[in-house]
């Protein structure tokens, strides 16, 4: 109890000293030994239960106190055992003296006046004389030490001659030192010539007496030096002695204390002390009691008084030896311990977790209130020799096995157990001891459910396609919002693994193009703890740009303060790319519709201008000055027509005349033109694959596109360089890659046009195909070349890509789709107008919504000798077609007002006149013609603006083909 309740450095060994001293009272050496061994065991076993654990045990003060206490007990034990042995030996000597005849160390001797001494066998043995019973006086005296020889010799003569008795101790000479004997003699009057006496071996007894005196002196010193009151009481119960420390404590004389000791006992304790002491006096039973004694200053202290009776050989009490030990601190600690024990009891009953203890046979020895509630059983029922098997906690016996294992191994065991009856998960902790086990049950059902939910949430977050980042929320401006969590999507999208970013900031993802305004907006939101949505350009570990749309919100893990920011970020790089492409497509579409509308009306005007200019030139043949002006007007009209053709090509509205084309042959035929366009400073390399498919495409427009790309490459290499043109097959099967390349999966012929020029900046690559955009200086281009190429390739069902790097050149890739070959329409050969117009009596139905163009066409055809019918729209044309009027050719515009296009007119016309030939004309079709027929060349069309000769020649071809 003292070791478990006192501080580790308390000197507990001193408590066992008086017990050991009391055990030494009497001659029972076995009792002393048992008491000594038990005291040592208690001193060192106390280390196992003292407060503080292993750290307290290893304190130098603790170990030194135990060692000193052990040495003190050993000293007391040795002294006490030696004293007991001495007393036992002295008792034996006394019995031997009573039986002198039977004691070997007491012998007879006789001396007569002749100087001869007769010795008994016992004396001879004592004197170490072998078979000698007679020696002379001189020999006898010579056996003693020199300084006693004269005294002994004089004593013998005086006793023999003057009849003086001898009784003295003398020391024999021995190798190991003087040996003391007692010589006694008297003169017998009846024998006047001799003396008789006895010789007693007193050497050992004298030694014992000396040792006993020393032991008593030491015992008295120890009694005076210990912090105990030592006192003795005679057989009648009267105090007869006290230790010096006793009067120091009471502050009174020894006589006063001996006669009035009961006055020093606390008034509340006097009656019980007197009764117990009187009972011990009467019965002889050992006395032990705790009471309070008044100190000299009036303060009372608790003492433990113990006394034991000493008995003689008749078992009569001869004396009482007692001691009083100051236990005031122990008593206070005991009282505090009782209070703490009560508090512990109340605490264990009030805690929310079940707590109980089991004996070594696994029976309940204590249960708290929560345990009773858990088992739904009363305390008395559980403590009535009940075990775990008597409850419904462990029907399978798993808990009982763990309890037995913990008790056997003396190891703490913890595990989780499902209480099926109550549907509860319990955290079980088993603490074994030599007296049984302590079991602590904690309901973790909610925590386990939350843990499962957390695992599910973690798994869900980990599998999200969107990035999840959790950062610390800094309280101060200088603190950094370090990353504490990222999910798997972060690793997949950014290329960084968790170990590389945990503990760092999100700046690891920033780069040159990261939007500063967005960062300022985010920092402002973070400073005011406001949720924020933003889009940031960030960087993959490889350096590739990625665009993330983030949604950040603050969260607080501690009440009253935001501790972290959670950001859910979605990779919108592809979406941004598609958005840009959509915006570009919308912009292109808007520009295309605008340019197409302008080109439609502009071509109508140019048709009139061009046709009338041709007439002026013919009419002004005799006026060269005016004719040159007319030619200038014609040239300007041609340039305007070219401009509209480029705009229509970009808008993908131009009428195409696709044919089956061998790309390699077309490029070879253009090689001379391409080289002349480049000039002598430039090198042209061609790498044309022999294994490519023929394609359906307008060869004229394709030649124009390649020439445009060549001229652009030449302008990008002002100091000279190399242009490389290559062809190859290209097959795209993957849908994902197809989407990334804006291509449909399938087979293509790819044309690469690469130069070694200055390159195009990355920020301008998205604009190179826009109309009127150019990086050339003023006067070197109108910005329609690449837009025309782009529109033509797209209109042909293909795709064009551009790759460029500053200082390393530019690469254009043209993808032209491979389609199943369709036989092209027969080629209409040009004919001589004079031959075809001589007897022209055919009737032509002209359908044109523009009055000027219609009048121009009518006048030109009538002048050529044709019969001409006119219609301003499709409905008027159908009226003519439904009549009996002869019509040999239908010449119609493609786009017309009134809700009917030229193609729709032709479809209805075919129903009325099945074999009627049709010639279309248009400066802007707006996809009014079917793409399949246009791409296969099945539609005859005359593009606006057209010259008079082109009109008459095309009309003659159609009529001639009919006949």
Steps between C-alpha positions, in 0.01 A plus 500: 500500500778742585679435171184552295397817682828681576747674276767280337783638714342423838727296732272204567779282636499685835148367563630145521785570750284498817319190377832322460613622842182371659553168324845480665347515848537156652717218372297392197753526217259340247239769559769766457616346172147472354423860599827615341436317168141626475613857572757484219240360259253775589763772453591389146153385395378849578673619183239317293202696634651838569372807318682620189574171325842408360628861495439529876671164570817607317538820704825492702321614817255207482767233451736650758223509763424132437867401516565694824186352655620153404843562655340634818274195534796269433696675774215474748446138404869407546527678833173358627582146387840527658347618826248217496772247442708646781208482738434143400864409561504673838191308598668176410807595708285572800342158473843344468620676814209352692614163376873563563585136511357450160653804343835435335625845552496488876767284667667427832861561605708451814836643616710375793811642659721279287412728210310237302164580352250224434258567209169343411451384141278797427771740618763309306293536184448866577875548536563297190694240694493154352480223766664713763332517837800641684712803434720714715398837625769656287369326184146600586589867548707501180186419298357847563597830350810652646345799666271270703755231590638679807153588628381144452807350661464739801131418532574127506767540771281727712211256480727205593701671771271769632167328427371778274232407249558539126227618261624670190513496124824434322596470142668199351747541224363376167613532141187690406524729801442495880239257623321594820422260779375541854704351781332447837663335809463486874706359793353203673586497868477129500763488235750767610765401251293540191242714331207397280311686233332510165601642162226632275526587132357849488659609175189467282263628763714805548502550127126465487459745783722748325313455172167521676603817667606637166176388340299656776693817462438497127135413544464784744664733250273384218197537723602852586585592142180370331187711470307270731400514860651202685354408836482212744236393751543258787289194557250697704437744214694791643720697263862486610704648212471715189742599225661839484288596196186451706574781742609722218159455341294548817724767650467356853726311742532126480334445840201715407458321170528155659235580761262706285540370146125469446469880527686540172243296309227694319188523717292328234741207494577457873214260582563264208878507561457417868262216426725340239812536720322350800384210282858428386631515859239252616525259207863543399395544138711740290388859519438709187303820471484827313440822690599864519772628736540861605830657409674752728343783293149362548458356152376143470663246272392151408718214630496123464582343840602135522623297795598137553534310828824323598448174689725286717548126486176461688317706240449776747514857373809672628497814290330688218699660218320752290549767235292781355542600138391834362239419232346847479580549130396147420174554682434820309583323177268220598221746561573669169509158339158422636369830365666433164363148502152637549557756228634225271193294573276793413705574188485142375126498557453827318711437188309429180698185418449156650768395749528179702758273661519121503675259732750244379214257438330773289224581748376856547661681794393855409266663248417865449160643419559504125596133504179413687303699243684328214429149634155602629580331832532628857833529681406240757404253228826546313713478814326181610766272349397590147735502201496620141328178395199599713442809283400530135817695417703203375283215367783371276761500779746722313522756779553229763793359299662843482448550875667168577784576259563843656497351849734218403746716304466801731480727199260781418263405217273733304259413220156581361200281589150497354227478766244331282211514748524876534634557145795692639868510410719509812866591539625243753817556703620231743754586772626189684647478852582220742159543663295485180422730207353844454274541195412832339218508244439804285209540259656582162194427286472862391873539445511180300208613286668835449825320420325289238340813359841666499652203317216512249547875461875460455443229241246717319728805508789288381299372203361837395594620154531852639802616699449537877757703693494585871732774622560657839324828568770745617404740775765753413616653173854359524378144544476275197194288415683170486340201327389223738299275265462427130300222336597264220352726235755767600785259430345395169426851374809690629763225481615567859473226763385562855848492651614777267227749596403426862635784714543734201277774363291508183764724343662179384231493225533866397689624201543789253142490370329459835246782517615766750153652528351164593771447763425841654132416506573168673727664759233760571241226555738307725565808713124545563421126528262514203440210256656566161461367145769569245679364195879480502758404245735267682784270399547126485822362646623458143442871433181453300228758558179385665194707580322423829167637614510515879234533766653570845318517832636545856433234764559505874621199698503704819208704625510867415781489248556388142792261490512376140396577143349228281534550126323287241662562164382376161731463204344716227805506274326304227176685566683833470660375179162392364350828613767690311438283199127559531554873532730489201248294306221739594715794404588331174135417438396859566775631276411239239135598498594866476751449223268257322217748500727775376652272236154402369398856428850603401526219245169600349635853455830372370316281249330804353822704510709224348252419226445861398874572520555223243245672269672837550836357414358356176313821414803724575740316276540814292559715807813366671500758781147416605560129443793509748269655757248224436773239540600670829140465617504133395825439691358663812188285466719187470685595817168554674387160377818343639443669833146366519621153402745505793230618737269228379774242530557603863124495566484157334233636268686489172374265231749215463566274206650190663671238289689178560848633563836333546664730754855404406439567132339834576800606714746379234316704235525805727868454583624746236245761612592449866873533432450817297279642775771432762795640311867406489574559872271218600528122488197284427508138620226251425436167667193358333388158614423266212232318700224756536131497412339720235256752642200700381587869515492813289850493341499870415426599858754251633769643270407848614525388865845344454617810315370716787689292758816517286484879471439533876802274567714715269393817685585332834858436378626844387863384510436175316427152624349167418142398425409132536182347357417139582200271461399181680209289602345577837246285683324617816313229693487628861186703573679696777792595278255583224322749727831657599596547132155618383498205262253223448652153530592371158758504222669816375771620269723731698699780335775656708631846405797591722733798489808606694383855547463732797199320647175632644461601868286258700248769593432565127455139388125508567459807277691403186190369322286804574421719196694820458743397777861526388842547656641636174579864454248732335455435127636141509174318549131534569481227766272273297752241379498265800132562568426393141707183548327431833153546353571292191644204695212510749245526218664196342443297821861514615697681766806722525737531798789735565803451724762765546790597722684829498828463314428142390243541224135417437325181397155484332329160481214453255277195555288414194248217550520185295155409356380220278561603144201626301529537125517868421262665255624523144717798438334758277743624242508867401361566151538778251227756545471578131434137418243446773299820457437509133171312502418520870118478525483352853294649778660576833310564824701750710407506871673789684372710793740793438351729236834632372654155466181363342488783245872450426458127444187548286669758279814286451304185414261680264792669325644150458180393319328299776133511585492614863230472767544694827389422858575700816450203737429131508122529491505697174743246359266211587221677317710501181604141556141388549396662170537362150779745423814344352787521750838352410705612800428616853753766610426581866656680792559286808381744767175682438231663714151359531583190701626286209864449417633419157558137596141463625382654174702247303353211702147605408605579143632146458156372584352715219778461247714200580784554249522875533869605533578739785776755543535660843655838567590655834745715677396357842323168552469493880490120476190512286647223284536143635856433615516151354408619151729799526794290612443242226480764227146410393378861492584745217547849637619834364654709778425868530630737387531362146606654170285500190723246333486267803121526507452426132760225501345326800148528349629360172669209683179406678288519183763321296521224766122464477503445128 
